Amino acid sequence: MKFDPILLTKRHNNYRENSINLLPSENILSDKVKFILGSDLASRYSLFIKDDGNAYGGTRYADEIIIKGGELVSSLFGVKFAEIRPLSGHISAMIALLSITKKNDKIMAISPENGGYDGYSQDFLPDILSLQYRPIPFDVKAWNIDYQNIEKSIRDYRPDVIVLGASYFLFPYDLKFIKDLSEEYGFKIIYDSSHVMGLIAGGEFQKDIFKYAQIVYGSTHKSFFGPQGGILLTNDEEIFERIKDNVVWRTMDNYHLNRLAALVQASIEMKKYGREYASNVIRNSKRLAKNLDQKGFGIRSFRDGYTESHQILIDKKEMCKKLEKSRIIIDCVGRMGTNEITRLGFHEKDVDELSDLIMLALKKNVSRDVIELRRRFRVRYC
């Protein structure tokens, strides 16, 4: 059979439109955002040169999107400055570190063994940027920082930067505690909010974040409504100038105008509906976790409960393949997320129905029932 990417894309769309996605790293886009992604902007360039305007012609509307879009994102998060050009959360992390460290500086971050992002461990971003890495002490029973032992590690290691945030992200941090330590030991705080960006925008997670973190950054497509990409947020003008200097020609070049404009549209949607959405996400997560735990699925519970985010941690990673046979998609590394089903309009009563289907899917194929449930919903909050 001849390779046909259009046909495969149609099949992919049909498959996903008739499946229930519980991946915590993905979300679903509104029609308006998808329209912008497929617009003429997809093949155009823009490059601002200091004091000389744009290096390219034909950018009068694109320029307005970039300038006003940055202002809109700043307003959404209630910060002074927003950099919306990064192509991914990983590139945002690189820009953040470049803007706040120098060679041979020391950083601390949550280890991958405790749910941290692999990119902060020594072989990756620290190696590229000539930084030294040490893991933050972690309390597995609380699924949070080990607040009793972190000061000793800081005193012994003397980090220049502490990176907060994780890939397995359930509970907010005690930022005041960390900030008090930073004032005593002189390190900076940056916060990778890739997974919880939409919950922060909705005011339902880490409400004090901009009071204590010098830079908040991350991806825009997990609990946020946007296409894949990244942003950086700060109230510090000097840091923001360094952030801008570390974008074009240092970490990337073209920033994909269609993606940037789509992010701005997603931010408009988040500004209007984010609080309601974020609140429902967390309610749905808690409901799904409790239901599945009571039914014996193997949900991980911690000192403060199951979760305060979109994520749920599960014990049996091998369940992903069995569930996908019934068109229920989870990741294969021990997580579920309610971010996409909430965007589709699921409420707690719908989560109850889904919980029953998940348990049935462990015993038999329930694809028809899953398709029937999925077809009752469409993208909301837009």
Secondary structure, 3 states (H helix, E strand, C coil): CCCCHHHHHHHHHHHHHCCEECCCCCCCCCHHHHHHHCCHHHHCCCCEECCCEECCCCCHHHHHHHHHHHHHHHHHHCCCEEECCCCCHHHHHHHHHHHHCCCCCEEEECCHHHCCCHHHCCCCHHHHCCCEEEECCEECCCCEECCCCHHHHHHHHCCCEEEECCCCCCCCCCHHHHHHHHHHHCCEEEEECCCCHHHHHCCCCCCCHHHHCCEEEEECCCCCCCCCCEEEEECCHHHHHHHHHCCECCCECCCCHHHHHHHHHHHHHHHHHHHHHHHHHHHHHHHHHHHHHHCCCCECCECCECCCCCEEEECCCCHHHHHHCCCEECCCCCEEECHHHHHCCCCHHHHHHHHHHHHHHCCCCCHHHHHHHHCCCCCCCC
